[in-house]
């Protein structure tokens, strides 16, 4: 099997940003994304999703390294000062590279 490396960019943030983030990451070159509900505790306190205002999401994008860095930097600049935001990247091997 051929080696098809991509980056997995994971964004954990406030659910209220979902629509804006989806639009923004597509503008920045992502072909798609996956969103799931998230709960946890961090520097901004416990986020248990018990009510809408405290809900978090986990948004994941598999894309090229350049695209992942572009998205991460834009989101950091645009949202990290005013919202709970965690960004991290991992190396992944994809089995259907044409999708990314």
C-alpha positions in Angstrom: 0.0 0.0 0.0 1.3 3.5 -0.9 2.0 5.9 1.9 -0.5 8.8 1.9 0.3 11.2 4.7 -2.0 14.1 5.7 -2.6 16.2 8.8 -5.5 15.8 11.2 -6.3 19.2 12.6 -8.5 19.0 15.8 -10.3 22.1 17.1 -12.1 22.0 20.4 -14.1 25.1 21.1 -17.5 26.6 22.0 -20.5 25.2 20.1 -21.7 28.7 19.4 -18.8 29.0 16.8 -19.8 26.0 14.8 -21.4 27.8 11.8 -18.7 30.4 11.6 -15.9 27.9 11.8 -17.4 25.6 9.2 -17.6 28.5 6.7 -14.1 29.7 7.6 -12.3 26.4 7.2 -13.9 25.8 3.8 -12.8 29.3 2.7 -9.3 28.3 3.8 -9.2 25.1 1.6 -10.6 22.2 3.7 -12.7 19.8 1.6 -14.7 18.6 4.6 -14.8 18.2 8.3 -16.4 16.1 11.1 -18.0 17.6 14.2 -18.9 15.9 17.5 -20.1 17.1 20.8 -17.3 17.5 23.5 -17.1 17.8 27.2 -14.2 18.5 29.5 -12.3 20.9 31.8 -9.6 23.4 31.0 -8.3 26.9 31.7 -11.8 28.4 31.2 -13.5 25.9 33.5 -15.6 22.9 33.2 -17.6 22.5 30.0 -20.2 19.9 30.5 -22.7 20.7 27.7 -25.5 20.7 30.3 -27.1 23.7 28.5 -26.4 25.3 25.1 -24.3 28.1 26.3 -21.7 25.8 27.9 -21.6 23.2 25.0 -18.4 22.4 23.2 -17.6 20.8 19.9 -14.7 18.9 18.5 -14.1 19.7 14.9 -11.7 17.6 12.9 -10.2 18.2 9.5 -8.0 15.9 7.5 -6.1 17.9 4.9 -2.6 18.7 3.6 0.0 20.0 6.0 -0.1 23.4 4.4 -3.9 23.7 4.6 -3.8 22.5 8.3 -1.3 25.2 9.2 -3.2 27.9 7.4 -6.5 27.0 9.1 -4.9 26.6 12.5 -3.1 30.0 12.3 -6.3 31.8 11.1 -8.5 30.3 13.8 -5.9 31.1 16.5 -5.7 34.7 15.4 -9.5 35.2 14.9 -10.8 33.3 18.0 -8.3 32.5 20.7 -8.5 35.9 22.5 -12.3 35.7 23.1 -13.3 32.0 23.0 -12.2 28.8 24.6 -10.1 27.2 21.8 -7.8 24.2 21.7 -5.9 23.4 18.4 -3.7 20.4 17.8 -2.4 18.5 14.8 -1.5 14.9 14.2 0.0 13.0 11.3 -2.4 10.5 9.8 -2.2 8.1 6.9 -5.3 8.1 4.7 -6.5 5.1 2.6 -8.4 7.2 0.0 -6.1 10.2 -0.7 -8.3 11.6 -3.4 -10.8 12.7 -0.7 -8.3 15.0 0.9 
